[in-house]
Amino acid sequence: MASFLASSSQEGFDLVDDNNNYLFDRTVKKLGALADNEMFDLEPAYILGG
């Protein structure tokens, strides 16, 4: 698993918004860098149709 993640690019896991900007970069700017024991998680808003 570690070798898979080490050989992967950020773009392979990142999502883009309507303007083709990566969500991870924007999230880090808004919330700050993550610690070693943290991760970002995307939870769709099902009530809004997501």
N, C-alpha and C positions, 0 to 999 in steps of 0.2 A: 504494500500500500504506500509506504513512504517513497519508494522509487517511482511509482506512478505519479504521485503528487509533485515530486521534485522535477519530473520531466515534463510536466504540463504547464501550459501558459495561463495567465490570469484570464485572458479573453475566452478561453475554452470553458470557463465556469461562470463568467460574468453575463449579465443580461443588459440589454440596451433599452433606453427609453424611446419615446416618440421622435426625439431629435437625434437618434443614434449615438447618444452619450452613454458611456458605461455607468451603471448604477453604483458599483463598488467605489469608484473614485469620488463620486458625489457624496456617498454615504460617509466615507472616511473624512471628507472635508467638513461635513455637518456634525458628526458625532465624535470624531477623533480616532486615533489609532487604537487598535485592539491590543489587549494584553495576551500573553501566551496561552491563557486558559479561557479565552473568550472567542465568540464567533458571531457574525451577523446571520440573521435568519429572515427569510421572506415569508410572510404569511398573507396570502391573498384575502382581501376583504370580500367574503362570499355574499354578504348582504348587499354589496354594491355591484354584484355581478362578476367579481374577480375570481 
